[in-house]
Amino acid sequence: MTAEELEKAVQKLIEEANAESAAAKSEYEKDCLEAQYDALKRRTFRSSILENLLAARKEEYDAEVLRIQKDLDESLEALYAEGDTGGETPPEIDPDDAPYEVDYTLSMRDRYVIVKNYYLDYDDMAEALADFEADDIAKDYLGTYYDYLYQLLLMVQ
């Protein structure tokens, strides 16, 4: 799979997850409005019955969003794993120069999480993006995950 095909596949997975998430949110909001309308008809709008019902619907919605995110993560991991071999540190890169933990024995997903957390901890996302672009260690360390993290940093900038 070429880098372009991989990027298209990643974008498609993200778009599908976003559409599924938007549908879940729409359904949740619709259910909440119906519950509030029913509570108004029954004159229980300010009761704990409605509060409990809305809280339960919120928990269901949060669980659904978490499932969507987990499915997306698993799909992306499988997609990126197709082209990743892992391996040893190339001789021209010194992992000790990295500001985050570099361990080539970790899975690509674990590497991605470590580097992502490091750059998302920046207060200035523009600076994080600039530092990430200049990070040759991350390019090698993350392999095809580099592009995914780059897109994430572009979005949060």
C-alpha positions as CSV (number, residue, x, y, z in Angstrom):
1,M,0.0,0.0,0.0
2,T,1.5,3.4,-1.0
3,A,1.5,6.3,1.4
4,E,-1.2,8.0,-0.7
5,E,-3.5,5.0,-0.5
6,L,-2.8,4.7,3.2
7,E,-3.7,8.3,3.8
8,K,-6.9,7.9,1.8
9,A,-7.8,4.8,3.8
10,V,-7.1,6.7,7.1
11,Q,-9.2,9.6,6.0
12,K,-12.1,7.3,5.1
13,L,-12.0,5.5,8.5
14,I,-11.9,8.9,10.2
15,E,-14.8,10.2,8.2
16,E,-16.9,7.1,8.9
17,A,-16.2,7.3,12.6
18,N,-17.1,11.0,12.6
19,A,-20.4,10.2,10.7
20,E,-21.2,7.4,13.2
21,S,-20.4,9.7,16.1
22,A,-22.6,12.5,14.7
23,A,-25.5,10.0,14.2
24,A,-25.1,8.9,17.8
25,K,-25.1,12.4,19.1
26,S,-28.2,13.3,17.0
27,E,-30.0,10.2,18.4
28,Y,-28.9,11.1,22.0
29,E,-30.2,14.7,21.6
30,K,-33.5,13.4,20.1
31,D,-34.0,10.9,23.0
32,C,-33.3,13.7,25.5
33,L,-35.8,16.0,23.9
34,E,-38.5,13.3,23.8
35,A,-37.8,12.5,27.5
36,Q,-38.2,16.1,28.4
37,Y,-41.3,16.5,26.3
38,D,-42.8,13.4,28.0
39,A,-41.9,14.8,31.4
40,L,-43.6,18.1,30.6
41,K,-46.8,16.2,29.6
42,R,-46.7,14.1,32.8
43,R,-45.7,17.2,34.9
44,T,-42.5,15.6,36.1
45,F,-40.1,17.9,34.4
46,R,-38.4,19.1,37.6
47,S,-38.3,15.6,39.1
48,S,-35.5,13.3,39.8
49,I,-37.1,10.8,37.5
50,L,-36.2,13.0,34.5
51,E,-32.7,13.7,35.9
52,N,-32.1,10.0,36.3
53,L,-33.4,9.2,32.8
54,L,-31.2,11.9,31.2
55,A,-28.2,10.7,33.2
56,A,-28.8,7.1,32.0
57,R,-29.1,8.4,28.4
58,K,-25.8,10.4,28.8
59,E,-24.0,7.2,30.1
60,E,-25.3,5.3,27.1
61,Y,-24.2,8.0,24.7
62,D,-20.7,8.3,26.3
63,A,-20.3,4.5,26.1
64,E,-21.3,4.6,22.4
65,V,-18.8,7.3,21.7
66,L,-16.1,5.4,23.5
67,R,-16.9,2.3,21.4
68,I,-16.7,4.3,18.2
69,Q,-13.3,5.7,19.3
70,K,-12.0,2.3,20.2
71,D,-13.2,0.8,16.9
72,L,-11.4,3.6,15.1
73,D,-8.2,3.1,17.0
74,E,-8.3,-0.6,16.3
75,S,-9.0,-0.1,12.6
76,L,-6.2,2.5,12.3
77,E,-3.8,0.3,14.2
78,A,-4.5,-2.6,11.9
79,L,-4.2,-0.4,8.8
80,Y,-0.9,1.1,10.0
81,A,0.4,-2.3,11.1
82,E,0.2,-3.5,7.5
83,G,3.2,-1.3,6.5
84,D,5.1,-1.3,9.8
85,T,7.9,-3.7,10.5
86,G,9.3,-2.1,13.6
87,G,12.9,-3.2,14.1
88,E,16.1,-1.6,15.2
89,T,17.2,2.0,15.5
90,P,18.9,3.2,12.4
91,P,22.6,4.1,13.1
92,E,22.2,7.8,12.1
93,I,19.5,8.4,14.7
94,D,20.3,8.7,18.4
95,P,17.2,7.9,20.5
96,D,18.8,9.6,23.5
97,D,18.3,12.9,21.7
98,A,14.5,12.5,21.8
99,P,12.6,14.4,24.5
100,Y,10.3,11.4,24.9
101,E,10.9,7.7,25.6
102,V,12.2,5.9,22.5
103,D,11.9,2.1,22.7
104,Y,11.9,0.3,19.4
105,T,10.7,-2.9,21.1
106,L,7.3,-1.2,21.7
107,S,4.4,-1.7,19.4
108,M,3.7,1.0,16.9
109,R,0.5,2.0,18.7
110,D,2.4,2.4,22.0
111,R,5.1,4.5,20.2
112,Y,2.4,6.7,18.7
113,V,0.7,7.2,22.1
114,I,4.0,8.3,23.8
115,V,4.9,10.8,21.0
116,K,1.3,12.1,20.7
117,N,1.1,12.7,24.5
118,Y,4.4,14.5,24.5
119,Y,3.4,16.9,21.7
120,L,-0.2,17.4,23.0
121,D,1.2,18.6,26.3
122,Y,2.6,21.7,24.7
123,D,0.8,24.9,25.7
124,D,1.3,26.4,22.2
125,M,0.1,24.0,19.5
126,A,1.8,25.9,16.7
127,E,5.1,25.4,18.5
128,A,4.3,21.7,19.0
129,L,3.6,21.4,15.3
130,A,6.9,23.1,14.3
131,D,8.9,21.0,16.8
132,F,7.2,17.8,15.5
133,E,8.0,18.7,11.8
134,A,11.6,19.1,12.8
135,D,11.7,15.9,14.8
136,D,13.6,13.4,12.6
137,I,13.5,10.8,15.4
138,A,9.7,10.8,15.3
139,K,9.7,10.3,11.5
140,D,11.7,7.2,11.9
141,Y,10.2,6.0,15.2
142,L,6.6,6.3,14.2
143,G,6.8,5.2,10.6
144,T,3.5,5.6,8.9
145,Y,1.9,6.8,12.2
146,Y,4.0,10.0,11.7
147,D,1.5,11.2,9.1
148,Y,-1.5,10.5,11.3
149,L,0.0,12.4,14.2
150,Y,0.9,15.2,11.9
151,Q,-2.7,15.5,10.7
152,L,-3.9,15.4,14.4
153,L,-1.5,18.3,15.3
154,L,-2.7,20.3,12.2
155,M,-6.3,19.9,13.4
156,V,-5.6,21.0,17.0
157,Q,-3.4,23.9,16.0
